[in-house]
Amino acid sequence: MAYLSPTLNVMLGAAKKTGRLLVRDFGEVEQLQVSMKGTNDFVSAADTKAEQTLYRELKKARPDFGFLLEEGGAEEGRDKDSRWIIDPLDGTTNFLHGIPHFSISIALERMGEIMAGVIYHPVADELYYAEKGIGTYLNDHRLRVSARRRVEESVFATGIPFLGRPAHDRFLAELQTVMAHSAGVRRMGSAALDLAYVAAGRYDGYWERNLSPWDVAAGVLIVREAGGYVSDMDDGRNPVLTGNILATNDYLHKPFGELLRGIGP
């Protein structure tokens, strides 16, 4: 196991503490599903409570850092070069419906570059983390992306834009094309976990459009430190800014990117 910096240890501790709260609340959601009384309000409260817990733990440890929060928005810190990018509950719809596939995502950004990332799947107790230059780990085990070289032998993950959004029709065209040229497509409902699974070699690649920074910030570093290639759809290097992401291994990135870019607008 690699040396973990004090900052990464803070992130891991905050993720675990928040994860325990979410698992407890998830048990309540499963009970609420039976009666269908107040489920939406309960999940909204759980999401807010998780974000507040992360905020409190990280603020206590690094009081000068800024924040970019899914629920709370942007908060500039005294250290204008450093900020946390946080999604307290990625996979809210899964959580709401009692599906045990959701995650906590925490990234540390310094001067526009992601320096550390944590993605925690609390139900499975799978803690994915990376720090620039130290590699990617799942709990105590080093991760590497898959070594598959052929698109037709590969499994890809994605997300579905909401009906009515501009990207929806394009997504349907992309989905049809990728399904015809690959071994399969999975849509599990958590962008952060999709990226973590690419880092673990479970998926061979992942693509999605119109995401927010907190959806992908931690995952971008986690895939790269596992030996993966992450870009936006036009092969630019900062999908955190563009919200369009393509993550694979080095072998698949060019042919899979060309497949997607070859689809009409």
Residue pairs with C-beta under 8 A, 6 or more apart in sequence:
1 137
1 140
2 131
2 134
2 135
2 137
2 142
3 134
4 12
4 131
4 134
5 116
5 131
7 61
7 62
7 108
7 116
8 116
8 118
8 129
8 131
10 57
10 58
10 61
10 62
11 58
11 106
11 108
11 116
11 118
11 129
12 118
12 127
12 129
13 57
14 53
14 54
14 57
14 58
14 61
14 106
15 54
15 104
15 106
15 118
15 120
15 127
16 120
16 127
17 53
17 57
18 50
18 53
18 54
18 57
18 88
18 104
18 120
18 122
19 104
19 120
19 122
19 125
20 122
21 46
21 49
21 50
21 53
22 46
22 50
22 89
22 95
22 102
22 104
22 122
23 122
23 123
25 42
25 46
25 49
26 46
26 95
26 98
26 100
26 102
26 123
28 42
29 39
29 42
29 43
29 46
29 95
29 96
29 98
30 98
32 38
32 39
32 42
33 39
33 97
33 98
39 96
40 96
43 92
43 95
43 96
46 89
46 95
47 71
47 88
47 89
47 92
48 71
50 88
50 89
50 104
51 69
51 70
51 71
51 72
51 86
51 88
51 89
53 88
54 84
54 86
54 88
54 104
54 106
55 67
55 69
55 72
55 86
58 65
58 67
58 84
58 86
58 106
59 65
59 67
62 82
62 84
63 77
63 78
64 77
64 78
64 79
64 82
65 77
65 79
65 82
65 83
65 84
65 108
66 74
66 75
66 76
66 77
66 79
66 80
66 82
66 83
66 84
67 74
67 75
67 77
67 83
67 84
67 85
67 86
68 74
68 75
68 83
68 84
68 85
68 86
68 109
68 213
68 214
69 75
69 86
69 88
69 214
70 86
70 87
70 88
70 212
70 214
71 88
76 83
77 83
81 110
81 111
82 108
82 109
82 110
83 108
83 109
84 106
84 107
84 108
84 109
85 106
85 107
85 108
85 109
85 114
85 213
85 214
85 217
85 218
85 240
86 105
86 106
86 107
86 214
87 103
87 104
87 105
87 192
87 214
87 215
88 104
89 95
89 102
89 103
89 104
90 102
90 103
90 104
90 105
90 190
90 191
90 192
90 193
90 214
90 215
91 99
91 101
91 102
91 103
91 189
91 190
91 192
91 193
92 102
93 99
93 189
94 100
94 101
94 102
94 188
94 189
94 190
95 102
99 189
100 123
100 124
101 121
101 123
101 188
101 189
101 190
101 193
102 121
102 122
102 123
102 189
102 190
102 193
103 119
103 120
103 121
103 122
103 190
103 192
103 193
103 196
104 118
104 119
104 120
104 122
105 117
105 118
105 119
105 192
105 214
105 215
105 217
105 218
105 219
106 117
106 118
106 119
106 218
107 114
107 116
107 117
107 118
107 214
107 217
107 218
107 221
108 114
108 115
108 116
108 117
109 115
109 217
109 240
113 132
114 132
114 217
114 218
114 220
114 221
114 240
115 131
115 132
115 221
116 129
116 130
116 131
116 132
116 221
117 129
117 130
117 131
117 217
117 218
117 219
117 220
117 221
117 222
118 127
118 128
118 129
118 218
119 127
119 128
119 129
119 192
119 193
119 195
119 196
119 218
119 219
119 222
120 126
120 127
120 128
121 127
121 128
121 193
121 196
125 139
126 138
126 139
126 196
127 138
127 139
128 136
128 137
128 138
128 143
128 196
128 199
128 200
128 222
129 136
129 137
129 222
130 136
130 137
130 199
130 221
130 222
130 224
130 225
130 226
131 221
131 225
132 221
132 225
133 225
134 225
135 142
135 143
135 225
135 226
136 142
136 143
136 199
136 222
136 223
136 225
136 226
137 143
138 196
138 199
138 200
143 199
143 200
143 201
143 226
144 201
144 226
144 227
145 198
145 199
145 201
145 223
145 226
145 227
145 228
145 248
145 249
146 154
146 201
146 203
146 204
146 249
147 201
147 249
147 251
148 154
148 204
148 249
148 251
148 252
149 251
149 252
151 181
151 182
151 252
151 255
151 256
151 259
152 181
152 182
152 183
153 183
154 182
154 183
154 204
154 205
154 252
154 256
155 182
155 183
155 184
155 185
155 186
155 203
155 204
156 178
156 182
156 184
156 185
156 186
156 203
156 204
156 205
156 206
156 207
156 256
157 185
157 186
157 187
157 188
157 194
157 197
157 198
157 203
157 205
157 206
158 171
158 174
158 175
158 178
158 185
158 186
158 187
158 194
158 206
158 207
158 208
159 187
159 189
159 191
159 194
159 208
159 211
160 168
160 171
160 187
161 167
161 168
161 171
161 209
161 210
162 168
165 210
166 210
167 209
167 210
170 209
170 263
170 265
171 209
173 263
173 264
174 207
174 260
174 263
175 185
177 259
177 260
177 263
178 185
178 207
178 259
178 260
179 185
181 259
186 203
188 194
191 206
191 208
191 211
191 215
191 216
191 219
192 215
192 216
192 218
192 219
194 203
194 206
194 208
194 219
195 206
195 216
195 218
195 219
195 220
195 222
195 223
195 245
195 247
196 219
196 222
197 203
197 206
198 204
198 205
198 206
198 219
198 223
198 226
198 228
198 247
198 248
199 219
199 222
199 223
199 225
199 226
199 228
200 226
204 248
204 249
204 252
205 246
205 247
205 248
205 249
205 252
205 253
205 256
206 245
206 246
206 247
206 248
207 233
207 245
207 246
207 247
207 256
207 260
208 244
208 245
209 233
209 243
209 244
209 245
210 243
210 244
211 239
211 243
211 244
211 245
212 243
213 240
213 241
213 243
215 243
216 239
216 240
216 243
216 245
217 240
219 247
220 230
220 239
220 240
220 245
220 247
223 230
223 247
224 230
227 249
227 250
228 247
228 248
228 249
228 250
229 247
229 248
229 249
229 250
229 253
230 239
230 245
230 246
230 247
231 237
231 239
231 245
231 246
231 253
231 257
232 238
232 239
232 242
232 244
232 245
232 246
233 242
233 244
233 245
233 246
233 257
233 260
233 261
234 244
234 261
235 257
236 242
239 245
239 246
246 253
246 256
246 257
246 260
248 256
